[in-house]
Amino acid sequence: MSDRIFHYTTTESLAYIISSRRIRFTRLDQFDDVLEARTIGQFRFGEMLFASSWVASSVEDYPQWSMYGDAMRGVRLALPKDMFEWHDFIAPPEHFALRTYVPMPMSEALGQDFMVHPFLTTSDFCKPVAYVDDVGAAWESRTWTDGKDLVSDDPRNLACFKDKRWEFQSEHRFVIQIHGLRKDSLAQGPVTPNFTHFDIPISQSALQSLEVTLGPLRTDADRLIVDALLAKYAPKATVNESSLLGAIRAKRR
């Protein structure tokens, strides 16, 4: 796989990403495939795993443009897979003190009512999605009960299974796990965080290496908007025309 990763999105999302220098992670139960909102026992996986979806292929993809690229008038972003900056996780007193890492400053990983689960290693943050016949069976085969607790080698890996009907996407994902923190000592089971999106900063060097491909049905106005956004927020980024420009006829309304 290349050292770059690709994301089809709208011009509005491009504006947010480059102005805030952040990538949005969405809670799994908010994704377009309702089968991803899984619950096993007391652990509501779909409510505690957050993902950002990308593709590894540099070849432009018709379905991606159509479904996520604003009906082919949006943009495709290309960024390095190591776009995030890793920081040491400073564990609260009640947690293990092993050296672990988070892809954001510690001030953003631990809030008053939530905690981002740290990683033991900074490698393999971006993983390919596995397309299976039964997502529920794939999840259950990778979890087990230890006393009253549900255990998995790494629950984040569970977010990389999707039904085979989505195989055409050839998706890759960055995944983080976030738990809400209990305010009531009598509460049972994991706590769902009270938000559906979580934004992680990308490095300045990653932003400077950004490549933007315009949608194959872009208008002259779309090009002007993208050029203006990049000039203001990412002047070192490059912008390219789609290889499909002129090869697709816009549908008549």
N, C-alpha and C positions, 0 to 999 in steps of 0.2 A: 504494500500500500504506500502511496505517495506520502510525503511529509506534509501535504496540504489537504484540507477538508473543505467541503462545499455545502452551501446552504442557500436554498431558494426561498425568497421572501418578497415582501412588498417594499416599495420605496419608503413608506412610512416607518417600517421596521429598520431599514437601513439608517434613516435619520436618527432613530432612537439609539441604535447600537453605536454609531460613530460619535454622537453628541455626548452620550453618557459613558462611552467606552465599556459597555457591559453587554453580556449575553444573557438572555432570559431563559431560565429553566422552568418548565411547566410541570405541575403535579400530574402524576400518571393518570389519575381519575378524570382529568380534563382533556385527555388525548382523544383523537377522532375514533379510535377503536375502543368501544366500551368494554371489551374483554380484558383490557389492561387494568381495570379497576378491581383487582383481586383482593379477596379477604381469606386468610387462613387462620382459623381459631380467632384469637383476639387481635391478631396483627393485621391491620388494614393496609396491606402493602401499597395499594393504589393511592393512598392518602399520605404516604410518607416517603415515596420515591419521586424525585424530580429529574426530568431529562431534557436535553436539548438535542434535536434531531438534525443529522447531516448526512451527506453521501460522500463516498470516497472516490467515485469515478469522476475524472475530469471531462468526460464526454457529456455534452449537454443532453438532458433527458426530457422528452416530451411530457410524460405524466407529471414530473416534478414541476416543470414550468406551468402546466395547466392547473394543478391542484394547489400549489403553494406560492407560485410566482405571479400572483395577481393576474390570473388569466393571460399569462405570457407578456404582461406589461411591467412586471416587477424587475427584480434583479437577482443575480446569483452571486453570493459572496464566496471568496476563496481566502482562507486564513490558515496559518500553520496549526497543526494538531496540538502543539504545545503553546497555545495562545494564552493560557492561564499561568499566573504566578503562584508558586507554592510557598506556604508558610508553615512553620512549626505550630502544631496544635498544643496549646497550653491547657492541659486537662484540669477540670474542676477537681477538688479534693476527693470527691466520692468516686472518681473514675481511675482506671489504670493509668499509670504514668509512663507507659511505653512511648518511645518517640514516634509520633505520627504526624500527618500532614493534612492540610486543607488548601484548596485552590482559591483562597481568598484571605484577606487579613483576618487575624484572630478576632478583631473587634466586630467583624461581620459574621463570623462563624458561630458565635455564642451570644444570644440575646437574652432578654429577661424571661422570655417564654418559649424559646426554641434553642436547639443545638444541632449544628451540622456534624454528622458523624465523620470522623477523620479517616484517612487512608493510611495503610501500613507502608505503602510505596507510592511513588508518584508516576509509575509506569502504567501503561494500559488504561489510562482514564477514558480514552475513546475506544469503544468496542463495537464490532459488527453485530447487528441483530440476527438472531437465529430464528428462522421461520419453521414452525412446527404444526403438527396436526391438532394438538390439544395443549393450549397454553396452561390451563389449570393443572394438567398432569405434569407438565415440565416444571412448574413451580413446586408442586407437592413432592416431586421426586428429589428436590434439592433443599428440602427443609425437613426437620425432624424435631421431636419433642424431647427436651431434657428437663425432667421434673415437670414444673408448671410453665417452663419457658419454651417458646418456639425458636429453633436455632437454624441458622444457615451459615455456610462458609462466608458468604458476603451477600446480603439481601440485594445489593445494588445490581448484582448479576442477573437477578430475576427480571429486571426491567428490560433486558435484552432478548426477550422471547416475544414473538408475535405470531399471530395466526398466518398460515400459508397464503391466505387470500391477499396479504400485503407484500408478498415476496417481490413483486415488481419494483418496490421502492429501493431495494438494496441499501437499507438504512444503516447508519452508524450512529451511536449515541454516546454522549457524555451523561453520566448519571451520578446524582448525589442523594444521600439519605438524610432526612431531617425529621427529628422528633420534637414534638411540643414538650415543654417541661411542666411537670405536675405542680399545681398550686395547692392541691388537696392531697394530703398524705394518704388518704383512704382510697384514692382513685386506683382502679384496677386496669392493668394492661397498658400498652403504649398509648401516648397521647398524640392525636392528630394536630399538626401545626395549623394555625388559624389563617393561613394564606395559601393561595393556589399557584403563586409564581415567586421565583427567587432569582435575583439578578447577580451574576458574578462578573467582576471586572476582568478585562483582558489587558495584557501588557501594552505599553506604548509602542514597543518594537513590533508587536503583532499588528497593531493598527496601522503602522507605517508600511507594512508589507501587504496590506489589504488589496485584493484585486476584485473589481466589480464588473460583472458582465451584464449588459442591458438585455432585457427581455426581447425575444424575437418580434414581438408586436409593439415595441415601444414607439412612442410618438416623438416628434421633435421637442415637444414640451417636456416629456419625460426625461429626455437627455439633458435638457437645460437644468431641470431640477436636480438630477444626480450630479451633474458637473458643479453646480453651486454648493451642494452639500459637501462634496469632497473638498472643494476649494476652501471651505470654512473650517471643516472639522478633521479632514484627513488629506492634507495637500500632497503627501507623498504616495498616496494610493493611486492605483492605475485603473482605468476604465476601458472596457473592451466592448465591441459590438458582438452580438450573438452570432455563432456560426450558422444559425438557422434563420438569420435575418433575410427576408425575401423568399424563404422557402415555405412559409405558412401564410395562408390567406385568412384574414380576420373574418369571423362570422358576422353576417349581416343581422342587425337587430330587428 
